[in-house]
């Protein structure tokens, strides 16, 4: 009898532990560094909670909320009308919560002589109108463009913010994440790319001011940096249970300190 | 639901939603300004955006459309035309033969529906549906004890224009050549490939080179001889346009071209009016067309136009005597066709009260144009005719036109038994009510 009670107690404990699992999917910008760090801190304070974090792009995070395969969808872009419509059709209410601000930084190789670009030049470079560095005061040579892939929120945000919704140059190379872009630009003296603020301190690259403005906490919060954007958690309506607690933790002073430490701009 | 934290936000949310969901689509910049001014917080703004989008997709027709993100513009258009037609075709008869009245009076309609899509990277595509199968007419005659009518694909094309200078189109498409109905019926949509190169010489001048490869017939390659080849028309044209006068509203267009056919045949099955069934050889045409438009000649909005078109078949002798079988001792080869016309208009034809009047005179030698391509109404597309066309159009509303057109033709060379050239005279009156959408 004692053994049976122990077995039942063990099973209950396992079931309880599995009920504390938080599934978070979506943005690589948020999911590569910030959210795992928040999760570790949260776990330290809440030992019974486990996390499953998949950072494969904002589109996958929003889709996961619509499909009900995650409690929190990370996104570095706003949900599109078609996504809101698809969610409504399934009885899902898309609820955005701003968790941090970000500035999409333009990066070039650390050895590049480029010291600044205008918004027009950025648009022309990424759209393929300008293909040689000499056209913008650089060392003559073909420009190698690195962008995020199409499932990335940063990919579409950059088109909206910097390219007047134009298509990327056909020669642009699509990378899976911010770190891959940093890695390629650091290796390629002719490279240019864009990354979230959290990735701008990596070696081998440098951040280029746009219209004289650098991405920083101040310029992003003041909305003076042209490529500033909010980043989101999406939930199905108001979050509940463990998801609500994790959202609250992210928005708390402790959570926002982590936001700042990782390189994002806190919401206050 | 949005938790409104301030009177400002309550007012804004209510106003945006109440003023219509279409406005919700454009409210992003307004919300951004309110955030910048500190009237709403970033979080409130995001929740408001979602509510506006939800309202848009739930309560508007446009919000329920799910179009590909590759589409930058989708356009639906078309027209419906009701027509009364009277015509008389009087063939030239052998001496002593009984007279033939050959009169027709009929009530007809034409429905056309176009879908045109602009895509990313300079691509475009589209199709058109219409009620007639013959390429030179989409009309259907009310008949058959109220039977229903078929719908046919009149256009299906893919275009690519990488920049302002170049345009390429594949498929069944709008005719790109500058021409009049002396040579090309406006209803005929060629099929194959076309290319345009446009050079902007100055702010007032453009020069274009246009080319078209028109696949007229797919023949059976297993048959030996000319009949096995697919029939193609190759047409090339240089077009110069010059704008002048006050505000550059007046213009001069001059177009010179050359068209040739390969050695092949059009077999039975062609549905056009007076279609020529047989070889397409011995047709090498030089063409010269143009127009001069003088704007505001009689007050604002008025315009006077002079226009012309011409065609000369360099192989008319072979066409007339070998292909058509005419006797060279009795008939001239009829190598040339020409048209000269004048027009007067008020407005652009798109606003209620606009009107236009056009009158042209033309002469068409028996071997001067391709009878499969010329206008199906003027002389019923037969050649060896001369005569005029008078057209009046009046805008009843911005979208509805009342049109009257009269054609009158007479034979040029008498005595031909060849059916394409034996129309003694013809008359036709068309009275149309057209609604465009």
Interface residues (C-beta under 8 A of the other chain):
Chain A: X78 X79 X81 X82 X84 X85 X88 X94 X95 X96 X97 X98 X101 X167 X223 X230 X232 X267
Chain B: X25 X35 X36 X42 X43 X46 X47 X49 X50 X53 X54 X56 X57 X58 X63 X64 X66 X120 X121
